[in-house]
Amino acid sequence: MSYLEYNVKTVPTGWRKILYLNWPLILLLSAVACVGFMMLFSVAGGSLGPWASPQMKRFAMGMAGMFIVAMVPIWFWRNTAALAYGLSLLLLVAVEFFGAVGMGAQRWIDLGFMRLQPSELTKITLVMVLAAYYDLLDIKKVSRPLFVLIPVGLILLPTFLVLRQPDLGTALLLLIGGAVVMFVAGVHWLYFAAVGAMGGGLVTAVFFSRGTDWQLLKDYQYRRIDTFLDPATDPLGAGYHITQSKIALGSGGWAGRGFMQGTQSRLNFLPEKHTDFIFTTLAEEFGFVGAFSLLVLYALIILFCIVSAINNRDRFSSLLIFGIATTFFLFFALNMSMVMGLAPVVGVPLPLVSYGGSAMLVLLAAFGLVQSAHVHRPRGR
């Protein structure tokens, strides 16, 4: 037992939990959020309104929520995982009937004081219910077909509802995040190889079916693929977003144009500069150095989560942390790939940096679960 741990154990329980928090992780999350505040201040032309100030308030609320979630014993979150998952499914169904429409998609529920996006909540509740499922399941049964079909169903049900909104980006996050939890839980790799082979075959069939009597996609969907592969085919239409994004990324160079000096964002050439494409604003103003620094912060957050998961002897906690870390990784990896033209534009925000309420609050609540698992993990006497 280390000197620090010995002294921590002499502190009353309530204060001990605070000392057991993963403080480096909290500092890293705060650092990333501060980058977001700075960029929202920049894209607004040097003003806290209309984006930076509300984002700061949401972050303060989210941090308070994270601390509250962290103080609750992890067994409580394990026992309520199925309820949370069921509630998120009900909210997704409610979106079908009462959802608010924005930018051609029906993804939000208007609560008056904010717009809730249930799909953001589902990313976390899906990880929770899968972790709880594998915590209860005998390790010897993990790869048996019947016990593989159950989590597959848990993943596909919300994915289908999210695709109907439509929201391809979130659907991909649900599929990949759920698959990672299954893999870490011990499901045999042959299942994933089979799914990968079927996916590769489907993609091949989609391309070869073009122009035939059995064409698998609509003509406009093929045009979207063409635009992704070569945005120059429609530079003023479907390829406009990614073309302007690449211009902004390239113009930043090594050290950038300087804070609030990005021409693409200042002159409004860059679309969605405060949400999905905020990374390009950062790269234009601070160049490769600034973009790489943000990537390092993200990587350190993932690293601290992985270390916490490996050191946790509770199966539910370990799977939960791995699942949330994977979801967080997919968030920024898909966003950065999207704005660099390496992935289709699917509308995934940059975590803790892009402007938005639901995504930030849910993400900080998720890290509250990570903290709860860290605080309440089994410790030696």
MARROBA-961063 format. One line per field, with one value per residue (C-alpha): residue in one letter; chain; residue number from 1; x, y, z negated. Coordinates in nm, 2 decimals. Layout:
BEGIN
residu	A;...
chaine	A;...
num	NUM;...
px	X;...
py	Y;...
pz	Z;...
END
This chain:
BEGIN
residu	M;S;Y;L;E;Y;N;V;K;T;V;P;T;G;W;R;K;I;L;Y;L;N;W;P;L;I;L;L;L;S;A;V;A;C;V;G;F;M;M;L;F;S;V;A;G;G;S;L;G;P;W;A;S;P;Q;M;K;R;F;A;M;G;M;A;G;M;F;I;V;A;M;V;P;I;W;F;W;R;N;T;A;A;L;A;Y;G;L;S;L;L;L;L;V;A;V;E;F;F;G;A;V;G;M;G;A;Q;R;W;I;D;L;G;F;M;R;L;Q;P;S;E;L;T;K;I;T;L;V;M;V;L;A;A;Y;Y;D;L;L;D;I;K;K;V;S;R;P;L;F;V;L;I;P;V;G;L;I;L;L;P;T;F;L;V;L;R;Q;P;D;L;G;T;A;L;L;L;L;I;G;G;A;V;V;M;F;V;A;G;V;H;W;L;Y;F;A;A;V;G;A;M;G;G;G;L;V;T;A;V;F;F;S;R;G;T;D;W;Q;L;L;K;D;Y;Q;Y;R;R;I;D;T;F;L;D;P;A;T;D;P;L;G;A;G;Y;H;I;T;Q;S;K;I;A;L;G;S;G;G;W;A;G;R;G;F;M;Q;G;T;Q;S;R;L;N;F;L;P;E;K;H;T;D;F;I;F;T;T;L;A;E;E;F;G;F;V;G;A;F;S;L;L;V;L;Y;A;L;I;I;L;F;C;I;V;S;A;I;N;N;R;D;R;F;S;S;L;L;I;F;G;I;A;T;T;F;F;L;F;F;A;L;N;M;S;M;V;M;G;L;A;P;V;V;G;V;P;L;P;L;V;S;Y;G;G;S;A;M;L;V;L;L;A;A;F;G;L;V;Q;S;A;H;V;H;R;P;R;G;R
chaine	A;A;A;A;A;A;A;A;A;A;A;A;A;A;A;A;A;A;A;A;A;A;A;A;A;A;A;A;A;A;A;A;A;A;A;A;A;A;A;A;A;A;A;A;A;A;A;A;A;A;A;A;A;A;A;A;A;A;A;A;A;A;A;A;A;A;A;A;A;A;A;A;A;A;A;A;A;A;A;A;A;A;A;A;A;A;A;A;A;A;A;A;A;A;A;A;A;A;A;A;A;A;A;A;A;A;A;A;A;A;A;A;A;A;A;A;A;A;A;A;A;A;A;A;A;A;A;A;A;A;A;A;A;A;A;A;A;A;A;A;A;A;A;A;A;A;A;A;A;A;A;A;A;A;A;A;A;A;A;A;A;A;A;A;A;A;A;A;A;A;A;A;A;A;A;A;A;A;A;A;A;A;A;A;A;A;A;A;A;A;A;A;A;A;A;A;A;A;A;A;A;A;A;A;A;A;A;A;A;A;A;A;A;A;A;A;A;A;A;A;A;A;A;A;A;A;A;A;A;A;A;A;A;A;A;A;A;A;A;A;A;A;A;A;A;A;A;A;A;A;A;A;A;A;A;A;A;A;A;A;A;A;A;A;A;A;A;A;A;A;A;A;A;A;A;A;A;A;A;A;A;A;A;A;A;A;A;A;A;A;A;A;A;A;A;A;A;A;A;A;A;A;A;A;A;A;A;A;A;A;A;A;A;A;A;A;A;A;A;A;A;A;A;A;A;A;A;A;A;A;A;A;A;A;A;A;A;A;A;A;A;A;A;A;A;A;A;A;A;A;A;A;A;A;A;A;A;A;A;A;A;A;A;A;A;A;A;A;A;A;A;A;A;A;A;A;A;A;A;A;A
num	1;2;3;4;5;6;7;8;9;10;11;12;13;14;15;16;17;18;19;20;21;22;23;24;25;26;27;28;29;30;31;32;33;34;35;36;37;38;39;40;41;42;43;44;45;46;47;48;49;50;51;52;53;54;55;56;57;58;59;60;61;62;63;64;65;66;67;68;69;70;71;72;73;74;75;76;77;78;79;80;81;82;83;84;85;86;87;88;89;90;91;92;93;94;95;96;97;98;99;100;101;102;103;104;105;106;107;108;109;110;111;112;113;114;115;116;117;118;119;120;121;122;123;124;125;126;127;128;129;130;131;132;133;134;135;136;137;138;139;140;141;142;143;144;145;146;147;148;149;150;151;152;153;154;155;156;157;158;159;160;161;162;163;164;165;166;167;168;169;170;171;172;173;174;175;176;177;178;179;180;181;182;183;184;185;186;187;188;189;190;191;192;193;194;195;196;197;198;199;200;201;202;203;204;205;206;207;208;209;210;211;212;213;214;215;216;217;218;219;220;221;222;223;224;225;226;227;228;229;230;231;232;233;234;235;236;237;238;239;240;241;242;243;244;245;246;247;248;249;250;251;252;253;254;255;256;257;258;259;260;261;262;263;264;265;266;267;268;269;270;271;272;273;274;275;276;277;278;279;280;281;282;283;284;285;286;287;288;289;290;291;292;293;294;295;296;297;298;299;300;301;302;303;304;305;306;307;308;309;310;311;312;313;314;315;316;317;318;319;320;321;322;323;324;325;326;327;328;329;330;331;332;333;334;335;336;337;338;339;340;341;342;343;344;345;346;347;348;349;350;351;352;353;354;355;356;357;358;359;360;361;362;363;364;365;366;367;368;369;370;371;372;373;374;375;376;377;378;379;380;381
px	0.00;0.14;0.18;-0.09;-0.34;-0.27;-0.35;-0.66;-0.80;-0.79;-1.02;-1.40;-1.59;-1.74;-1.41;-1.23;-1.44;-1.34;-0.97;-1.02;-1.15;-0.94;-0.82;-0.59;-0.89;-1.09;-0.81;-0.78;-1.16;-1.15;-0.85;-1.04;-1.35;-1.14;-1.01;-1.38;-1.46;-1.17;-1.27;-1.64;-1.52;-1.32;-1.58;-1.82;-1.58;-1.44;-1.77;-1.89;-2.23;-2.40;-2.20;-1.92;-2.12;-2.40;-2.13;-1.95;-2.28;-2.35;-2.00;-2.04;-2.37;-2.22;-1.93;-2.16;-2.36;-2.04;-1.94;-2.29;-2.28;-1.93;-2.04;-2.31;-2.19;-2.12;-2.35;-2.64;-2.56;-2.52;-2.87;-3.03;-2.86;-3.16;-3.40;-3.18;-3.16;-3.54;-3.59;-3.36;-3.55;-3.88;-3.73;-3.61;-3.97;-4.10;-3.88;-4.07;-4.40;-4.31;-3.96;-3.85;-3.71;-3.38;-3.16;-3.38;-3.37;-3.60;-3.37;-3.47;-3.73;-3.81;-3.82;-3.87;-3.54;-3.34;-3.36;-3.28;-3.13;-3.21;-2.96;-2.68;-2.82;-2.85;-2.48;-2.41;-2.71;-2.62;-2.27;-2.43;-2.67;-2.41;-2.16;-2.43;-2.53;-2.18;-2.12;-2.41;-2.32;-2.10;-1.77;-1.80;-2.12;-2.00;-1.93;-2.23;-2.46;-2.77;-2.59;-2.43;-2.77;-2.90;-2.65;-2.67;-3.04;-2.97;-2.74;-2.95;-3.28;-3.16;-2.95;-3.26;-3.45;-3.16;-3.12;-3.49;-3.42;-3.19;-2.86;-2.60;-2.31;-2.47;-2.59;-2.23;-2.12;-2.38;-2.27;-1.90;-1.92;-2.14;-1.92;-1.61;-1.78;-1.87;-1.51;-1.36;-1.61;-1.46;-1.68;-1.48;-1.31;-1.46;-1.80;-1.65;-1.45;-1.78;-1.96;-1.66;-1.66;-2.04;-1.99;-1.71;-1.93;-2.22;-2.01;-1.87;-2.23;-2.34;-2.07;-2.11;-2.49;-2.47;-2.65;-2.79;-3.15;-3.07;-2.92;-2.91;-2.91;-3.09;-2.92;-2.89;-2.72;-2.46;-2.41;-2.33;-2.07;-1.92;-1.91;-1.73;-1.47;-1.42;-1.58;-1.47;-1.75;-2.00;-1.79;-2.08;-2.33;-2.28;-1.90;-1.90;-1.86;-1.57;-1.40;-1.41;-1.29;-0.99;-0.90;-0.92;-0.70;-0.44;-0.42;-0.33;0.01;0.25;0.17;-0.16;-0.27;-0.32;-0.61;-0.92;-0.73;-0.88;-1.02;-1.24;-1.43;-1.42;-1.56;-1.82;-1.69;-1.67;-2.01;-2.12;-1.80;-1.92;-2.04;-1.93;-1.65;-1.50;-1.18;-1.10;-1.13;-0.88;-0.64;-0.66;-0.59;-0.33;-0.21;-0.07;0.07;-0.27;-0.46;-0.20;-0.21;-0.58;-0.53;-0.28;-0.53;-0.79;-0.53;-0.44;-0.81;-0.83;-0.51;-0.63;-0.96;-0.78;-0.55;-0.85;-1.03;-0.73;-0.67;-1.04;-1.12;-1.49;-1.61;-1.90;-1.68;-1.40;-1.64;-1.82;-1.50;-1.38;-1.72;-1.73;-1.37;-1.44;-1.75;-1.54;-1.27;-1.52;-1.66;-1.34;-1.19;-1.50;-1.53;-1.17;-1.19;-1.50;-1.36;-1.04;-1.23;-1.14;-1.50;-1.84;-1.99;-2.23;-2.29;-2.08;-1.97;-1.62;-1.66;-1.64;-1.54;-1.83;-2.13;-2.42;-2.61;-2.72;-2.38;-2.18;-2.41;-2.44;-2.07;-1.98;-2.24;-2.07;-1.74;-1.92;-1.98;-1.61;-1.53;-1.79;-1.62;-1.28;-1.38;-1.57;-1.34;-1.22;-0.91;-0.68;-0.69
py	0.00;0.34;0.63;0.82;0.54;0.48;0.85;0.85;0.56;0.77;1.03;1.01;0.82;1.13;1.31;0.99;0.95;1.30;1.21;0.89;1.07;1.05;1.41;1.40;1.29;1.58;1.82;1.68;1.71;2.07;2.15;2.02;2.21;2.53;2.48;2.46;2.79;2.96;2.84;2.94;3.28;3.30;3.20;3.45;3.73;3.78;3.76;3.52;3.52;3.34;3.02;3.04;3.17;2.91;2.64;2.75;2.73;2.38;2.26;2.39;2.20;1.89;1.89;1.92;1.63;1.43;1.47;1.37;1.06;0.98;0.98;0.72;0.36;0.17;-0.11;0.13;0.20;-0.17;-0.24;0.04;-0.03;-0.21;0.06;0.33;0.14;0.10;0.47;0.57;0.34;0.50;0.84;0.72;0.60;0.94;1.12;0.93;1.10;1.42;1.49;1.84;1.87;2.04;2.04;1.77;1.53;1.45;1.38;1.61;1.64;2.00;2.03;2.41;2.50;2.28;2.03;1.67;1.44;1.09;0.92;1.08;0.92;0.59;0.57;0.55;0.34;0.08;0.04;0.02;-0.26;-0.46;-0.43;-0.54;-0.83;-0.97;-0.91;-1.15;-1.40;-1.69;-1.64;-1.99;-1.89;-1.56;-1.71;-1.94;-1.84;-1.79;-1.56;-1.37;-1.30;-1.13;-0.84;-0.82;-0.75;-0.49;-0.31;-0.34;-0.22;0.14;0.15;0.09;0.37;0.61;0.53;0.63;0.98;0.97;0.98;0.76;0.89;0.80;0.47;0.38;0.48;0.25;-0.04;0.00;0.09;-0.22;-0.44;-0.33;-0.41;-0.76;-0.81;-0.70;-0.92;-1.22;-1.30;-1.51;-1.31;-1.54;-1.37;-1.03;-1.18;-1.32;-0.98;-0.80;-1.04;-0.99;-0.62;-0.63;-0.84;-0.60;-0.30;-0.49;-0.58;-0.22;-0.10;-0.38;-0.34;0.02;0.06;-0.30;-0.42;-0.52;-0.19;-0.19;0.19;0.49;0.71;1.00;0.77;0.68;1.05;1.10;0.83;0.99;1.33;1.17;1.00;1.32;1.64;1.83;1.67;1.90;2.18;2.42;2.15;1.83;1.87;2.23;2.15;1.92;2.14;2.44;2.23;2.11;2.47;2.57;2.28;2.34;2.72;2.67;2.53;2.44;2.71;2.86;3.20;3.31;3.34;3.49;3.53;3.23;3.36;3.06;3.10;3.48;3.52;3.25;3.02;2.74;2.58;2.47;2.64;2.62;2.26;1.98;2.17;2.35;2.14;2.30;2.64;2.53;2.39;2.71;2.94;2.72;2.50;2.15;2.22;2.32;2.03;1.78;1.93;1.87;1.52;1.46;1.57;1.33;1.05;1.11;1.09;0.75;0.64;0.73;0.54;0.23;0.23;0.27;-0.02;-0.25;-0.19;-0.24;-0.59;-0.55;-0.69;-0.45;-0.14;-0.25;-0.32;0.01;0.21;0.04;0.10;0.47;0.52;0.36;0.58;0.89;0.78;0.72;1.07;1.26;1.00;1.01;1.39;1.45;1.19;1.36;1.71;1.58;1.40;1.06;0.97;1.08;1.39;1.23;1.50;1.39;1.67;1.71;1.61;1.89;2.14;2.16;2.38;2.17;2.09;1.72;1.59;1.77;1.69;1.32;1.29;1.44;1.21;0.92;1.03;1.05;0.67;0.63;0.82;0.61;0.29;0.44;0.56;0.25;-0.01;-0.29;-0.19;-0.40;-0.35
pz	0.00;0.11;-0.13;0.06;0.05;-0.32;-0.39;-0.16;-0.36;-0.67;-0.52;-0.57;-0.29;-0.12;-0.09;0.00;0.31;0.42;0.37;0.56;0.87;1.18;1.17;1.47;1.68;1.55;1.63;1.99;2.05;1.92;2.15;2.46;2.36;2.33;2.69;2.79;2.61;2.78;3.12;3.07;2.96;3.28;3.53;3.37;3.46;3.11;2.92;2.65;2.81;2.96;2.91;2.66;2.36;2.38;2.44;2.12;1.92;2.06;1.97;1.61;1.59;1.75;1.51;1.21;1.35;1.40;1.03;0.92;1.14;1.02;0.65;0.71;0.66;0.98;0.88;0.91;1.27;1.34;1.19;1.39;1.72;1.87;1.76;1.91;2.23;2.25;2.18;2.46;2.70;2.59;2.66;3.01;3.08;2.95;3.20;3.48;3.37;3.19;3.30;3.41;3.77;3.85;4.16;4.32;4.03;3.74;3.45;3.16;2.89;2.80;2.42;2.43;2.25;2.48;2.76;2.66;2.91;2.78;3.01;2.81;2.50;2.67;2.75;2.37;2.26;2.53;2.38;2.03;2.11;2.31;2.02;1.77;2.00;2.02;1.65;1.58;1.85;1.78;1.96;2.12;2.29;2.45;2.80;2.82;3.11;2.89;2.65;2.94;3.10;2.79;2.79;3.17;3.13;2.86;3.10;3.42;3.26;3.18;3.49;3.71;3.52;3.57;3.94;3.98;3.86;4.07;3.89;4.06;3.84;3.51;3.65;3.74;3.39;3.23;3.45;3.40;3.03;2.96;3.16;2.96;2.63;2.77;2.88;2.55;2.36;2.54;2.84;3.09;3.37;3.63;3.58;3.67;3.96;4.10;4.06;4.22;4.52;4.56;4.54;4.80;5.03;5.00;5.09;5.39;5.50;5.46;5.70;5.95;5.96;6.08;6.42;6.41;6.37;6.01;5.91;5.52;5.47;5.61;5.87;5.63;5.37;5.63;5.70;5.33;5.35;5.66;5.48;5.18;5.40;5.61;5.46;5.77;5.97;5.79;5.63;5.58;5.47;5.28;5.28;5.15;4.78;4.82;5.08;4.85;4.56;4.75;4.85;4.48;4.37;4.64;4.58;4.21;4.30;4.02;3.76;3.89;3.99;3.62;3.38;3.54;3.87;4.06;4.39;4.47;4.14;4.11;4.47;4.42;4.69;4.44;4.37;4.02;3.88;3.52;3.52;3.75;3.93;3.63;3.65;3.99;3.82;3.56;3.83;4.03;3.74;3.55;3.83;3.80;3.45;3.31;3.48;3.36;3.00;2.98;3.11;2.83;2.57;2.71;2.72;2.35;2.25;2.43;2.26;1.91;1.98;2.10;1.80;1.57;1.74;1.73;1.36;1.27;1.15;1.18;1.52;1.57;1.49;1.72;2.01;1.94;1.95;2.27;2.44;2.34;2.45;2.78;2.84;2.75;2.99;3.27;3.22;3.29;3.53;3.76;3.73;3.83;4.11;4.24;4.25;4.42;4.69;4.56;4.48;4.60;4.44;4.19;3.93;3.63;3.39;3.25;2.88;2.63;2.90;3.14;3.03;2.90;2.59;2.59;2.71;2.44;2.15;2.24;2.30;1.96;1.80;1.97;1.82;1.49;1.53;1.60;1.28;1.08;1.20;1.11;0.77;0.66;0.81;0.58;0.39;0.18;-0.19
END
